[in-house]
Amino acid sequence: MSETLNPFEIVQKEIKSACEKLGLDNSVYEILKEPERVLTVSIPVKMDDGTTKTFIGFRSQHSTAIGPAKGGVRFHPNVSLDEVKALSTWMTFKCSVVGIPYGGGKGGVICNPKELSKGELERLSRGYFKAISPIIGPEKDIPAPDVYTNAQVMAWFMDEFSTLKGYNTPGVVTGKPIIIGGSLGRNEATARGATFTIREAAKNLGLDLTKATVAIQGYGNAGSIAARLLSELGCKIVAVNDSQGGAYNPEGLDPKAVLEFKEKNKTVKGFPGSKDISGEDLLELDVDILVPAALENVITSKNAANIKAKIVGECANGPTTPEADKVLYENGVLVIPDILCNAGGVTVSYFEWVQNLMNFYWTEEEVNTRLEHIMVKAFNEVYKMHKDYKVNMREAAYMVSIKRIADAMKVRGWI
């Protein structure tokens, strides 16, 4: 089987496999194999030079069996319809595996934000949101930031929708600035949720975190925060990297000092007291915990047999190919799959939406406590499924998720 599968074909295979292992009626697969709704829009934007350019955008709503659709919007030159459909499907399972009342959504606009002025980016953002406005709203579909979109873009989205409605509607998007209804704790949520799942995995494997070594591939927002949080649990961070290079010190690295160095020098490479290390070598280090926190498809059939970590915590989306998954499972590596490991982000997005609907806001401590409760419960449910059915953790996560969705569809009379 090729490792360059269409992402939508990959997710369809995962749904099929989970349905078969659970012994579910084929109608469950038939309903879940395609999104409920996909919208393609054209967005005319007046450019700074006075010309008009039309951009193409998409919004996919995979499932609303459990609740409104939820998922990010990416602005990228390589956005495609199949990618958006696949990502919306994965979002359904990410929401369901942690038990929050959402289905999956995803959006995208084919563009290169780096080539747009701030004014052009704002006009594109508002144009896209206006175009998809008939199918979104706090009760229907709640977008969020993704690749090359951020809190500012969400603020424009929210303002455009509020203008169309004629009243303030903060709950239409999450990932907003705090001043207009964003949630405390959102910035650290992905890494914090991942840290909770890694901690629970270590407990189940009998791994003492105060003696554990960690390598982190990718030192952006998620990777750098995960490094700090794991360090606070007693772990020794021995290697980190970014797109420019890596830093390795078997005696340990200070995550905060590394981050300060990166902010000043734009890379972790050259951090005082460290040796350079390539991304490939970092993945194959003899460490207890490996955290891929950057790119897709970095663990493949070519290097999976060389992974020495006991736990792989997928902070990134899709860092492990299907072929590599099989090799890691056969070699006794516990992979905490992305749909569980990095679900802290969407969980705190859910908290943000709840706070918007109530117009009552929580402290950061309350957010983190609620996040821990949800992530620990979800990990234990997936780990139990993994043990009961003797499947890898990714299959177990899909099985927990799909069973929940199938139960909802059944009581609603869809199947």
DOVO-658127 format. One record per residue (C-alpha): residue in one letter; y, z, x. Coordinates in steps of 0.001 Angstrom, whole numbers, padded with zeros to 6 digits, always signed. Example, Ala and Ser with C-alpha at 12.3 -4.5 7.8 and 13.67 -1.06 7.14 Angstrom:
2
   lumvex        yy        zz        xx
        A   -004500   +007800   +012300
        S   -001060   +007140   +013670
***
This chain:
415
   lumvex        yy        zz        xx
        M   +000000   +000000   +000000
        S   +003427   -000941   +001363
        E   +006008   +001767   +002056
        T   +008820   -000502   +000836
        L   +007988   -000090   -002840
        N   +010688   -000503   -005438
        P   +011869   +003079   -006227
        F   +011364   +002512   -009943
        E   +007757   +001421   -009346
        I   +007180   +004565   -007255
        V   +008385   +006887   -010006
        Q   +006342   +005044   -012649
        K   +003201   +005573   -010545
        E   +004010   +009274   -010223
        I   +004401   +009584   -014021
        K   +001108   +007753   -014612
        S   -000775   +009958   -012148
        A   +000594   +013202   -013612
        C   -000193   +012132   -017183
        E   -003774   +011256   -016215
        K   -004367   +014547   -014348
        L   -003073   +016509   -017358
        G   -005239   +014457   -019738
        L   -002219   +013505   -021853
        D   -002252   +010803   -024487
        N   -001192   +007397   -023108
        S   +001790   +007414   -025488
        V   +003461   +010021   -023212
        Y   +003364   +007590   -020297
        E   +004485   +004700   -022516
        I   +007585   +006634   -023609
        L   +008452   +007992   -020148
        K   +007846   +004850   -018079
        E   +011207   +003322   -019124
        P   +014645   +004855   -019767
        E   +015695   +005363   -023379
        R   +018965   +003529   -022784
        V   +020581   +001538   -019966
        L   +024174   +000318   -020144
        T   +025682   -002331   -017873
        V   +029471   -002585   -017860
        S   +032070   -004781   -016198
        I   +035167   -002975   -014951
        P   +038323   -005037   -014301
        V   +040552   -003248   -011771
        K   +044084   -004200   -010792
        M   +044156   -004121   -006990
        D   +047124   -003063   -004872
        D   +047956   -006696   -004034
        G   +048384   -007526   -007739
        T   +045073   -009377   -008153
        T   +042358   -008270   -010571
        K   +038805   -007698   -009380
        T   +035854   -007025   -011685
        F   +033225   -004479   -010630
        I   +029781   -003994   -012206
        G   +028617   -000519   -013197
        F   +025523   +001033   -014789
        R   +024535   +004166   -016675
        S   +020873   +004948   -017319
        Q   +019704   +007673   -019707
        H   +016018   +008241   -019110
        S   +015064   +010968   -021584
        T   +016754   +013210   -024127
        A   +013586   +014911   -025385
        I   +014695   +018314   -024107
        G   +018474   +017922   -024063
        P   +021400   +015654   -023147
        A   +021116   +013366   -020119
        K   +022339   +014739   -016778
        G   +022874   +013099   -013429
        G   +025292   +011804   -010845
        V   +027356   +008653   -010438
        R   +027282   +006850   -007090
        F   +029778   +004329   -005741
        H   +027970   +002166   -003181
        P   +027642   -001531   -002235
        N   +023846   -001404   -002672
        V   +023711   +000136   -006144
        S   +021162   -001723   -008279
        L   +019873   -001424   -011823
        D   +016351   -000472   -010690
        E   +017741   +002201   -008355
        V   +019802   +003742   -011161
        K   +016809   +003630   -013545
        A   +014568   +005303   -010954
        L   +017135   +007995   -010148
        S   +017683   +008778   -013830
        T   +013910   +009165   -014239
        W   +013684   +011515   -011257
        M   +016551   +013536   -012760
        T   +014522   +014041   -015945
        F   +011749   +015646   -013931
        K   +014120   +017606   -011683
        C   +015763   +019191   -014737
        S   +012457   +019808   -016486
        V   +010665   +021339   -013495
        V   +013262   +024124   -013299
        G   +013304   +024493   -017079
        I   +016930   +023646   -017828
        P   +017625   +021897   -021173
        Y   +018546   +018453   -019883
        G   +017025   +015023   -019577
        G   +017809   +012651   -016753
        G   +020765   +010334   -016354
        K   +022239   +008368   -013462
        G   +025145   +006020   -012971
        G   +026446   +003709   -010321
        V   +029136   +001167   -009509
        I   +028613   -001662   -007039
        C   +031558   -001203   -004673
        N   +032523   -000053   -001199
        P   +034824   +002963   -001674
        K   +035791   +002818   +002016
        E   +037559   -000486   +001327
        L   +039548   +000876   -001629
        S   +042901   +002657   -001556
        K   +043178   +005971   -003395
        G   +044992   +004204   -006244
        E   +042315   +001513   -006517
        L   +039580   +004166   -006450
        E   +041278   +006086   -009255
        R   +041685   +002951   -011398
        L   +038025   +002030   -010790
        S   +036874   +005575   -011645
        R   +038877   +005673   -014869
        G   +037808   +002138   -015804
        Y   +034127   +002946   -015310
        F   +034330   +006154   -017332
        K   +036204   +004457   -020150
        A   +033574   +001701   -020216
        I   +030638   +004125   -020519
        S   +032489   +006595   -022786
        P   +030677   +005521   -025996
        I   +027380   +006937   -024680
        I   +028574   +010077   -022861
        G   +029966   +013472   -023820
        P   +029077   +017173   -023515
        E   +026390   +016763   -026205
        K   +025087   +013363   -024998
        D   +025290   +012825   -021245
        I   +027051   +014820   -018519
        P   +027707   +012935   -015243
        A   +028274   +014562   -011842
        P   +029105   +013569   -008233
        D   +026650   +011610   -006097
        V   +026926   +009235   -003129
        Y   +030618   +008560   -002302
        T   +031903   +010369   -005384
        N   +033332   +013892   -005316
        A   +035246   +016566   -007217
        Q   +038381   +014391   -007323
        V   +036484   +011519   -008951
        M   +035048   +013998   -011476
        A   +038590   +015201   -012234
        W   +039631   +011605   -012991
        F   +036510   +011148   -015153
        M   +037237   +014320   -017100
        D   +040917   +013455   -017570
        E   +040124   +009910   -018764
        F   +037578   +011186   -021304
        S   +039938   +013960   -022468
        T   +042697   +011364   -022970
        L   +040354   +009206   -025071
        K   +039343   +012230   -027171
        G   +042840   +013625   -027516
        Y   +041868   +017120   -026332
        N   +040632   +018819   -023168
        T   +036898   +018215   -022619
        P   +035867   +019898   -019351
        G   +032158   +019895   -020269
        V   +031867   +016095   -020032
        V   +031239   +016240   -016263
        T   +030190   +018826   -013679
        G   +031116   +019152   -010029
        K   +034792   +019441   -010961
        P   +037480   +021313   -009022
        I   +037454   +025034   -009876
        I   +040950   +024881   -011399
        I   +039798   +022571   -014231
        G   +036466   +024228   -015020
        G   +034285   +023869   -011932
        S   +031785   +026625   -011180
        L   +031880   +029086   -008331
        G   +028796   +028734   -006129
        R   +028388   +025003   -006776
        N   +029148   +023948   -003203
        E   +026288   +026033   -001791
        A   +023893   +025599   -004718
        T   +021636   +022850   -003331
        A   +021044   +024633   -000026
        R   +020796   +028057   -001657
        G   +018199   +026833   -004156
        A   +016225   +025219   -001323
        T   +016350   +028477   +000654
        F   +014931   +030407   -002317
        T   +011990   +027986   -002575
        I   +011327   +028091   +001187
        R   +011360   +031895   +001047
        E   +008806   +031882   -001800
        A   +006621   +029336   +000021
        A   +006633   +031538   +003130
        K   +005544   +034543   +001020
        N   +002599   +032589   -000378
        L   +001541   +031385   +003079
        G   +001962   +034807   +004669
        L   +004677   +033489   +006990
        D   +007067   +036141   +008341
        L   +010534   +034568   +008163
        T   +011880   +036952   +010797
        K   +009555   +035229   +013279
        A   +009840   +031683   +011844
        T   +011360   +028705   +013661
        V   +013254   +025981   +011795
        A   +014343   +022393   +012474
        I   +016930   +020799   +010194
        Q   +017293   +017032   +009998
        G   +020843   +016338   +008813
        Y   +023750   +018751   +009335
        G   +025991   +017846   +006451
        N   +026851   +020151   +003546
        A   +023265   +020930   +002488
        G   +021780   +021085   +005991
        S   +024453   +023292   +007539
        I   +024441   +025755   +004624
        A   +020611   +025881   +004604
        A   +020722   +026654   +008348
        R   +023095   +029572   +007772
        L   +021157   +030972   +004802
        L   +017773   +030711   +006554
        S   +019294   +032346   +009623
        E   +020476   +035215   +007419
        L   +016833   +035679   +006323
        G   +015875   +036090   +009978
        C   +014743   +032559   +010829
        K   +015499   +031058   +014231
        I   +017176   +027633   +013942
        V   +015991   +025712   +017017
        A   +017093   +022144   +016279
        V   +019619   +020289   +014126
        N   +020895   +016732   +014107
        D   +023260   +014273   +012454
        S   +023834   +010520   +012567
        Q   +025305   +010751   +016085
        G   +022575   +012818   +017761
        G   +020889   +016201   +017899
        A   +020976   +019661   +019457
        Y   +017825   +021530   +020513
        N   +017472   +025009   +021961
        P   +014072   +026765   +021707
        E   +015894   +030105   +022097
        G   +017830   +029405   +018891
        L   +021166   +028009   +017717
        D   +023992   +029837   +015926
        P   +024462   +027809   +012697
        K   +028120   +028817   +012260
        A   +028981   +027967   +015870
        V   +027195   +024614   +015544
        L   +029179   +023824   +012382
        E   +032479   +024704   +014075
        F   +031505   +022464   +017010
        K   +030617   +019611   +014622
        E   +033893   +019937   +012709
        K   +035793   +019660   +015999
        N   +033667   +016964   +017691
        K   +032340   +015066   +014617
        T   +028742   +015635   +015800
        V   +026312   +018409   +016754
        K   +025316   +016430   +019851
        G   +026470   +018162   +023022
        F   +026585   +021656   +021508
        P   +026865   +024078   +024480
        G   +023486   +025346   +025699
        S   +021486   +022715   +023814
        K   +019519   +019649   +024862
        D   +019874   +016286   +023136
        I   +017059   +015462   +020724
        S   +016410   +012304   +018728
        G   +015868   +012379   +014991
        E   +012271   +011239   +015460
        D   +011493   +013982   +017981
        L   +013151   +016629   +015821
        L   +010797   +015859   +012922
        E   +007765   +016330   +015188
        L   +008832   +019637   +016797
        D   +006363   +022528   +016798
        V   +008248   +024645   +014254
        D   +007225   +026660   +011209
        I   +009713   +025098   +008779
        L   +011117   +021562   +008694
        V   +014070   +020807   +006420
        P   +014844   +017094   +005932
        A   +018400   +017257   +004574
        A   +019780   +013753   +005040
        L   +018078   +010392   +004587
        E   +015320   +008908   +002463
        N   +011945   +007867   +003904
        V   +012163   +009685   +007262
        I   +008603   +011047   +007049
        T   +006282   +008030   +006850
        S   +002655   +007119   +007492
        K   +003681   +006446   +011113
        N   +004822   +010005   +011911
        A   +003274   +012205   +009183
        A   +000225   +013062   +011310
        N   +002585   +014372   +014018
        I   +004414   +016821   +011703
        K   +003561   +020322   +012956
        A   +005592   +022404   +010492
        K   +003736   +024629   +008024
        I   +006429   +024119   +005351
        V   +008549   +021019   +004666
        G   +011477   +021817   +002362
        E   +012918   +018581   +000986
        C   +016634   +019265   +000788
        A   +017259   +015485   +000774
        N   +016162   +013103   -001972
        G   +012998   +011148   -001183
        P   +012568   +011997   +002519
        T   +008771   +011588   +002353
        T   +006988   +008345   +001461
        P   +003935   +008432   -000858
        E   +001604   +007571   +002041
        A   +003048   +010358   +004188
        D   +002627   +012838   +001329
        K   -001135   +012286   +001363
        V   -001359   +012788   +005136
        L   +000685   +016005   +005033
        Y   -001438   +017431   +002196
        E   -004664   +016608   +004025
        N   -003272   +018319   +007141
        G   -002444   +021506   +005243
        V   +001356   +021138   +005316
        L   +003017   +022646   +002229
        V   +005699   +020202   +001063
        I   +008244   +021621   -001381
        P   +009141   +018371   -003171
        D   +012737   +017269   -003637
        I   +012647   +017537   -007433
        L   +012016   +021275   -006978
        C   +013484   +022102   -003567
        N   +016945   +020620   -004092
        A   +017224   +021340   -007826
        G   +019691   +024160   -007143
        G   +022521   +021658   -007424
        V   +021698   +020494   -010931
        T   +020904   +024073   -011967
        V   +024408   +025256   -011077
        S   +025789   +022091   -012691
        Y   +024037   +023334   -015835
        F   +025746   +026719   -015353
        E   +029093   +024919   -015026
        W   +028503   +023074   -018317
        V   +027494   +026311   -020078
        Q   +030653   +028025   -018805
        N   +032762   +025060   -020004
        L   +031227   +025206   -023496
        M   +031826   +028966   -023723
        N   +035214   +028797   -021975
        F   +034048   +031921   -020138
        Y   +033530   +031890   -016387
        W   +031121   +033810   -014155
        T   +031526   +035404   -010743
        E   +029858   +033754   -007752
        E   +027426   +036673   -007596
        E   +026384   +036059   -011216
        V   +025867   +032346   -010491
        N   +023720   +033063   -007412
        T   +021633   +035701   -009206
        R   +020917   +033341   -012122
        L   +020101   +030534   -009690
        E   +017614   +032715   -007807
        H   +015840   +033680   -011038
        I   +015409   +030039   -012102
        M   +014346   +028728   -008671
        V   +011801   +031492   -008053
        K   +010263   +031063   -011506
        A   +010066   +027280   -011060
        F   +008477   +027568   -007611
        N   +005819   +029956   -008904
        E   +004964   +027654   -011824
        V   +004586   +024655   -009508
        Y   +002608   +026623   -006924
        K   +000211   +027837   -009643
        M   -000285   +024250   -010881
        H   -000881   +023162   -007266
        K   -003612   +025801   -006897
        D   -005157   +025431   -010373
        Y   -005516   +021636   -010221
        K   -005978   +021352   -006427
        V   -003184   +018777   -006117
        N   -000269   +018578   -003697
        M   +003019   +020247   -004590
        R   +004725   +016988   -005577
        E   +002007   +016142   -008076
        A   +002099   +019736   -009312
        A   +005878   +019548   -009829
        Y   +005497   +016369   -011892
        M   +002689   +017917   -013900
        V   +004725   +021052   -014731
        S   +007676   +018867   -015663
        I   +005826   +016254   -017710
        K   +003822   +018857   -019614
        R   +007101   +020479   -020680
        I   +008553   +017121   -021798
        A   +005312   +016133   -023579
        D   +005340   +019445   -025482
        A   +008947   +018767   -026573
        M   +008120   +015202   -027658
        K   +005102   +016430   -029601
        V   +006954   +019082   -031616
        R   +009725   +016559   -032309
        G   +007142   +014138   -033712
        W   +007669   +011442   -031062
        I   +003969   +011429   -030132
***
